């Protein structure tokens, strides 16, 4: 309603004055009204008493003319609304006029009843009139008549109205003056506030150059001063902030420039690294292939020669060649694994695996080595698994062979044991030996690359020093770890701990395999097609298979294999993977697509699970890894040859 | 040797000055004439208030009609003898009052009726003698030994007509000092109330046996009477009010005045003035019958009425 301070001040001041004035006026008016009425009643009383004494004799004689004249003069002289002379019965004798209409009538007013009943001077503040009446008596006898005088109440109301007008006429200029003064006061207060508001608004809009005029030392002046101080302070802070911001922007630009350079460098380095990695991978793949192929030949042929000769000295020489070859193969495998781990390309292939079969495989691989070292190798599985377990069985096998192999290597006498158990959450493989043990210092750096117990270890026991590094990394990639505790001259305990994750597949019960010499000695019969592109391996495989009593036909690539398998009948096909023209997987697919039902067993150096899966998906019936384990090969062949 | 005595002759210039002065004085007298109107009243101030507008209007009308009169004065007399005296000495020119009072004045001063005045719209009236209805009085004779209240000695209706009525019936009147006084048994006691309302009140309250007022006033008072009233006697009709002229008033002037007064009611302004002049409706000649009735009272005026 009142938007400005000035309007509010004017309104409040005017209201205050008006209310005060009205209140005082009302009190004064009421007081005056009551007083005037009381005074008037007293006057009326005096009038009727005085008139009574004046008209005594005329009333007694009923001298109407004189009564009329007297009453008329009193009536007009005292401004009475009514003045009557009544007889003893209250009837009108005269009201000061000639032949009044009420002549001889009793006026119809309750006051007349009161007066004639009281027979004494009577006053009444009536509804419409102020009344006074006085009995006229002669020598104290009964009243011979009455004098009645009355004044209309409206007369007093008019007095009040008149007084009200006076107050109004007095108050109105005062109110007007007050409003003007209040307006002036409001203007004096609001003007500097408005100016301050404008300044504050300008400051809020960011114009910090404006300042309020400090015109007085009162609150408004202090406010102006404070706003100016605030503006100064704000201006200073903003300048500081601006400087800081400028500095920040410069820094940011420098950082961005530096970052761009860095990013460029990183990008270039990354490209270089990627390229280097690619080169490295290609190199390693090439090296692996180039090393594996002759090693397979060396190992295979050494075994073959050892079996053919009877001279013990030659046997030992050939055996040392085989051992050296296997050492080289292990080294190649370790280097490849380490390379993959470091480049982050090592992947874990999780599939359901048979724990018991895995342990049997490990035992089979190591039992000969333990026997050669004249050690007792003990495998203990505390509980049989009902289901196949989820995990990378190949890598678990690799870790266990590494750990047990190390135990055999560093134990002169006594026992090497593997205990397997689970607590429901984890699977524990504990390898315990009674070997030379290790000091705490050696334990601290045991899992580092190329690390061995000491410099003499490699000289004494051989090895690349990569085994434990790879094992620990593999364990960690499978969500597990390897704990080790050791005591010098007492022995060591390595514990592979992996997540225990049973699948929903049931474990097949297999009879414990027999790895005695009779397996190797059993002869097989049948026609076997060997698809192998490497001539040395082709020859080796022919010799091994023929040694087993089989008739061998060779193909140099997948295409030849398909042609031969399509034109001739074979009992089994051994299929290499990497071959020119048509590789093994493709050849298998094509044979199966031609409805060729000859059992096909993959014989390959690609031992990753995904390679196994690819072969099985193509239609292979078995899988044998290179280098060739003759026992494993023969066992696989027996499955498919009758 | 002879001596020459200067003769007491006026210088010619002086003669001219005196002649002009004479002419001025005589002419100014002719240009500014005043007449005076009078009436009798016990309340001269009230009457003056009533008569003054009438007098002013009369002067204005006369002046406009070409009369030499340009001013009309008013003199209120307190009694018949005073009026008679003023008329005889030429102090007043016209007397306006009730017809019998005027008749008495005419008889004593030689003045004459000029016109009838229709005061309160009434051309004629008569008096009544009345008592309380419960009174045993049935005729004027029954009032012997009792008191009758008259109004005042110069009132036609309130005194002269009823008093003459008593005289006509051979009943003697005797003045008493108080309404409660009793006269001799063979006469009727009279007392002046000087107010008709007082007269009626005295009868109502049994202070006097009877009273006499005009018939019209009686009708008014009867409406507000304290007790029922009864008329015992009516008088003859006479003009209500009349205008009398001084005996030696210039006939031409008298005609001018008479003519003017008779035409007053013909104008709107005149009627308005007449209404304020006690509701007078007009002035006209006194009808012969009424004049005859009035003149019949003349012989009794001096014999029966004391002149106050």
Interface residues (C-beta under 8 A of the other chain):
Chain A: X61 X62 X63 X64 X65 X68 X91 X93 X94 X98 X99 X100 X101 X103 X104 X105
Chain B: X178 X179 X193 X194 X195 X197 X198 X201 X202 X204 X205 X207 X220 X221 X224 X225 X226
